[in-house]
Amino acid sequence: MNAPETVEMDRDQAGQAGTMSKEDEEELARVVDELLQRIRRGEATEWPAVFRQYPRHAAELRRLAPTMEGLVHFLLENGKGGLKKTH
């Protein structure tokens, strides 16, 4: 799959994100929280496996993955948000 097709698919799926049910939003929040905790602990995140495990949220998770990793690493490096390096 080439990059333009990927971007187009993500835009289409992301457009549906605004119509998520409350239950889907809550599930996505739980998944994001779990992933942030894993990243904080220094565990490797196999993103393709995560996307397969949560296909309903794959587009949103693809979009959020770099931000989640960047935020956790920033907070760890700057000692903010009560996060501490665990490894």
Secondary structure, 3 states (H helix, E strand, C coil): CCHHHHHHHHHHHHHHHCCCCHHHHHHHHHHHHHHHHHHHCCCCCCHHHHHHHCHHHHHHHHHHHHHHHHHHHHHHHHCCCCCCCCC
